Amino acid sequence: MATRGLISKEGTVLVIIDVQEKLFPHMAEKERLVKSLEKMISFAEIMKIPILLTEQYPRGLGHTIPEVRKLVPHLQPIEKVEFSCLGSEKFKESLTQLKAKILIITGIETHICVSQTAIEGLNNGYRVCVIGDAVSSRSLEDKALSLERMKQCGVTIASTEMVIYELLKKAGTPEFRKALELVK
């Protein structure tokens, strides 16, 4: 599998990391983050891309914010205490069951759980794409440094719209017409 270049739908899983009630209010650019997450979740549903949702120690940090939960009410969050999602056996089992090859990663915090998951994902043989406008940290400096570090490690950094059009591949399809509503 190529580690660079365009990504494709086959074997792709959208990962939403720890967008939780007690963390979210402290994130930089919260409104942008929610809009990007809503677009990516809606797009994944259009394209029938599986979604994994994680929650870091929900007893202490609360559950996934309502704006995200309402879009994926059918998903059971994977509870974890590990910063990297790949430290969770349940998460790894889910990736195996889904025959995942490509991880599209969103969520918080960029410099902790997102970056550790992305880098460990690469080390475990996955192709990893982090959506820069669908991740956040409390500090924009931490977010920027983390995106740079992940890029240096070989993680692809893209925007929501880049990923949408990359996975669509062409115009004129029913999926394209539905996705067009998301990017207007």
C-alpha positions in Angstrom: 0.0 0.0 0.0 1.3 3.4 -0.9 1.9 5.7 2.0 1.8 8.9 0.0 -0.5 10.3 -2.6 -4.3 10.2 -2.8 -6.4 8.2 -0.4 -9.3 6.0 -1.4 -12.5 4.8 0.2 -11.5 1.1 0.4 -10.3 0.2 3.9 -10.9 3.7 5.2 -12.2 4.4 8.7 -13.1 7.8 10.2 -11.9 8.1 13.8 -13.4 10.7 16.1 -11.2 11.0 19.2 -12.5 12.3 22.6 -14.7 15.2 21.6 -16.1 15.2 25.2 -18.2 17.5 27.3 -15.5 18.6 29.8 -12.7 19.0 27.2 -14.5 20.6 24.4 -15.3 24.0 26.0 -11.5 24.6 26.4 -10.6 24.0 22.8 -9.4 26.7 20.4 -11.6 27.4 17.4 -14.5 25.3 18.8 -17.0 26.5 16.2 -14.8 25.5 13.3 -14.1 22.2 14.9 -17.8 21.3 15.2 -18.6 22.4 11.6 -15.7 20.3 10.3 -16.7 17.3 12.4 -20.3 17.6 11.3 -19.2 17.6 7.6 -16.9 14.7 8.0 -19.5 12.5 9.8 -22.2 13.4 7.3 -19.8 12.6 4.5 -18.8 9.3 6.0 -22.4 8.4 6.2 -23.0 9.3 2.5 -19.9 7.3 1.5 -20.7 4.4 3.9 -17.3 4.8 5.5 -17.2 3.2 9.0 -16.8 5.5 12.0 -15.1 4.8 15.3 -15.8 7.1 18.2 -13.6 7.2 21.4 -14.0 8.7 24.8 -11.1 9.2 27.2 -12.0 8.3 30.8 -15.7 9.4 30.4 -16.4 9.2 34.2 -14.0 12.2 34.6 -14.2 14.0 31.2 -17.9 13.4 30.3 -19.3 11.9 27.2 -19.2 13.0 23.5 -20.7 16.4 23.0 -24.4 16.4 21.8 -23.5 18.0 18.5 -21.5 14.9 17.5 -23.7 12.3 19.3 -26.8 13.3 17.5 -25.1 12.5 14.2 -23.9 9.1 15.3 -26.6 7.9 17.8 -26.0 4.3 16.7 -22.3 4.2 17.6 -21.1 2.9 20.9 -18.1 4.9 22.0 -14.9 3.0 22.8 -13.9 4.0 26.3 -10.2 4.2 26.9 -7.6 5.5 29.3 -4.7 5.3 26.9 -3.8 8.5 25.1 -3.1 6.6 21.8 -6.3 4.9 20.7 -4.1 2.1 19.5 -3.2 1.4 23.2 -6.8 0.2 23.5 -7.4 -3.5 22.7 -11.1 -2.8 21.9 -10.0 -0.1 19.4 -7.5 -2.4 17.7 -10.1 -5.2 17.5 -12.5 -2.8 15.9 -9.9 -1.8 13.3 -9.2 -5.5 12.5 -13.0 -6.2 12.2 -13.4 -3.3 9.8 -10.3 -4.4 7.8 -9.0 -0.9 8.2 -6.0 0.2 6.1 -6.5 4.0 6.2 -7.3 6.1 9.3 -8.8 9.5 8.8 -8.4 11.1 12.2 -10.4 13.9 13.8 -10.9 15.1 17.4 -9.1 16.4 20.4 -6.5 17.1 21.7 -4.3 17.4 18.7 -1.0 17.3 20.6 -2.0 14.4 22.9 -4.5 11.7 21.8 -4.7 12.7 18.1 -0.9 12.8 17.5 -0.1 9.7 19.5 -2.9 7.8 17.7 -1.7 9.1 14.3 2.0 8.3 14.9 1.3 4.9 16.4 -1.1 4.2 13.5 1.7 4.7 11.1 4.0 2.5 13.2 1.3 -0.2 13.0 1.1 -0.2 9.2 -1.9 2.1 8.7 -2.0 4.9 6.3 -2.9 8.0 8.4 -4.6 11.3 7.4 -5.3 13.9 10.1 -7.8 16.5 9.1 -6.3 19.8 10.3 -9.5 21.7 10.6 -11.3 18.8 12.4 -8.8 18.7 15.3 -8.0 21.1 18.1 -6.1 21.7 21.3 -6.5 24.2 24.1 -3.6 26.1 22.6 -3.2 26.9 18.9 0.6 26.6 19.4 0.3 23.1 20.7 -2.0 22.2 17.7 0.5 23.7 15.2 3.5 22.0 16.7 1.7 18.7 16.8 0.6 18.9 13.2 4.2 19.7 12.2 5.5 16.8 14.2 3.0 14.4 12.7 3.8 15.6 9.2 7.5 15.0 9.9 6.7 11.4 11.0 4.8 10.8 7.7 1.2 11.5 8.6 -0.8 13.2 5.8 -2.3 16.5 6.9 -5.4 17.6 4.9 -8.5 19.7 5.2 -12.1 18.5 5.4 -12.8 19.6 1.9 -9.6 18.1 0.5 -10.6 14.7 1.9 -14.2 14.9 0.7 -13.2 15.6 -2.9 -10.3 13.1 -2.8 -12.6 10.3 -1.7 -15.4 11.3 -4.1 -12.9 11.0 -7.0 -15.4 12.5 -9.6 -18.4 14.6 -10.1 -21.8 13.5 -11.3 -22.4 10.6 -8.9 -25.2 10.4 -6.4 -22.6 10.7 -3.6 -21.2 13.8 -5.2 -24.6 15.4 -5.3 -25.2 14.7 -1.6 -21.7 15.8 -0.6 -22.1 19.1 -2.6 -24.6 20.2 0.1 -22.0 19.8 2.8 -19.4 22.0 1.1 -21.6 24.9 0.0 
